[in-house]
Amino acid sequence: MRGRQAVGSAGELEVGRVNVNAGTGGYLLSLPIVQPRLAAYSTRLPLSFSGAGTAGRYLLDATADGYQPRQDAIDLASSSFTWNVTLSRQ
C-alpha cells in the first residue's frame, strides 16, 4: 500500500508506504492531514516554506504480484478513512 499526493511544482510524491500482513491482510498507513509545504533549494538559510498542494488529499495504491493493481482517491481533511480493498488475480 502507498499514499501519493500532488505537491505544487514538485509534482506527485509518495508520502507513505506500508507492506500488508500476508497472513491477515491487515495494514496501517498513517498520512498527514495538513497541507504540504515546499521551499526552493538554496544553500542560503533560512529557507522560505510556503503551502503547496491540498491538505489531506491522496491517491492510494494497492499492488501485489499476480494481481490487478487498485487505486482510489481519498480526502482525509474532514475525517479518517478505512480502505477495505480486494485485489483481483490477473
PERA-V161878 format. One record per residue. N is the residue number from 0. PHI is phi in whole degrees, 0 to 359 (none if undefined). PSI is psi in radians with two decimals (none if undefined). BURIAL is I if it has 9 or more other ideal C-beta (glycine too) atoms within 8 Angstrom, else O. Layout:
BEGIN
n/phi/psi/burial
N/PHI/PSI/BURIAL
N/PHI/PSI/BURIAL
END
This chain:
BEGIN
n/phi/psi/burial
0/none/2.48/I
1/212/2.67/I
2/243/2.24/I
3/241/2.66/I
4/217/2.44/I
5/282/2.16/I
6/234/1.53/I
7/46/-2.39/O
8/289/-0.22/O
9/285/-0.27/O
10/83/-2.63/O
11/269/2.23/O
12/238/2.55/I
13/280/2.11/O
14/261/-0.55/I
15/206/2.70/I
16/209/2.50/O
17/208/2.53/I
18/275/2.54/O
19/273/2.48/I
20/293/2.05/O
21/296/-0.51/O
22/279/-0.69/O
23/254/-0.36/O
24/80/0.07/O
25/277/2.65/O
26/201/2.80/I
27/220/2.06/O
28/238/1.95/I
29/263/2.23/O
30/236/2.52/I
31/293/2.57/O
32/255/-0.05/O
33/274/2.78/O
34/294/2.35/O
35/295/2.67/I
36/232/2.41/O
37/236/2.70/I
38/224/2.50/I
39/292/2.50/O
40/297/2.36/O
41/203/2.58/O
42/273/-0.10/O
43/260/2.40/O
44/252/2.69/O
45/276/2.71/O
46/282/2.60/O
47/252/1.83/O
48/269/2.53/O
49/217/2.74/O
50/296/2.46/O
51/211/2.34/I
52/87/-3.04/I
53/243/2.28/O
54/300/2.27/I
55/76/0.05/I
56/262/2.19/I
57/221/2.79/I
58/252/2.20/I
59/260/2.38/I
60/238/2.37/I
61/237/2.19/I
62/222/2.61/O
63/203/2.53/O
64/303/2.29/O
65/85/0.06/O
66/236/2.69/I
67/289/2.28/O
68/292/2.68/O
69/234/2.60/I
70/219/2.52/O
71/212/2.42/O
72/270/2.35/O
73/227/2.79/I
74/230/1.93/O
75/268/0.04/I
76/298/-0.56/O
77/257/-0.40/O
78/196/2.94/O
79/286/2.98/O
80/217/2.41/O
81/243/2.18/O
82/248/1.82/O
83/264/1.76/O
84/249/2.45/O
85/240/2.20/O
86/267/2.51/I
87/260/2.47/O
88/295/2.58/O
89/285/none/O
END
